[in-house]
Every structure is written in structure tokens, then in C-alpha cells.
Amino acid sequence: MTALAPDVVRLDDNQLYRVSDAMRLLRMSRTVIYEQLRSGRLRSVKQGRSRLITARAIREYIALLEKEAEEAA
């Protein structure tokens, strides 16, 4: 088994992440995360009062950022 650095987290497809987890994974502030959710650039689901973000949505958001960076270059 490969040891990971403490701040490296594997994204499990069946995992739902709280906003605080997404903040840590994406290294973004709470305000930025909610702005991205409101704009639809980062997708989420709601369970009760909790806003949850899927691993797939996080991966798709990262891919979007990479695509935008390539287009800007």
C-alpha cells in the first residue's frame, strides 16, 4: 500500500463531501466554493439542510479549470 501525504485525499466516486471538505480539497475559501455552486460551475446535491458535493463534481470542476487555463494560454 502506498502512503499518502496527510493532506492528499483520494476521491472515491461514491463519496459525498461537505463544503468544508471541498474547501480543503480544492484549496478555496468558503465564499469561492459557494460562488461556484451558485454559478453552476461546481455541482452539488442537498440532503436535508446539508449541501454535499460528489467526487465526480469535484473532478469535473478541476477539468473545467484546466480547460479554461489551456484556452487562456
GIBEL-V698086 format. One record per residue. N is the residue number from 1. RES is the residue in one letter. SS is DSSP state (hx for helix, st for strand, lp for the rest). Layout:
N_RES_SS + N_RES_SS
//
This chain:
1_M_lp + 2_T_lp + 3_A_lp + 4_L_lp + 5_A_lp + 6_P_lp + 7_D_lp + 8_V_lp + 9_V_lp + 10_R_lp + 11_L_lp + 12_D_lp + 13_D_lp + 14_N_lp + 15_Q_lp + 16_L_st + 17_Y_st + 18_R_st + 19_V_hx + 20_S_hx + 21_D_hx + 22_A_hx + 23_M_hx + 24_R_hx + 25_L_hx + 26_L_hx + 27_R_lp + 28_M_lp + 29_S_lp + 30_R_hx + 31_T_hx + 32_V_hx + 33_I_hx + 34_Y_hx + 35_E_hx + 36_Q_hx + 37_L_hx + 38_R_hx + 39_S_hx + 40_G_lp + 41_R_lp + 42_L_lp + 43_R_lp + 44_S_lp + 45_V_st + 46_K_st + 47_Q_st + 48_G_lp + 49_R_lp + 50_S_st + 51_R_st + 52_L_st + 53_I_st + 54_T_st + 55_A_hx + 56_R_hx + 57_A_hx + 58_I_hx + 59_R_hx + 60_E_hx + 61_Y_hx + 62_I_hx + 63_A_hx + 64_L_hx + 65_L_hx + 66_E_hx + 67_K_hx + 68_E_hx + 69_A_hx + 70_E_hx + 71_E_hx + 72_A_hx + 73_A_lp
//
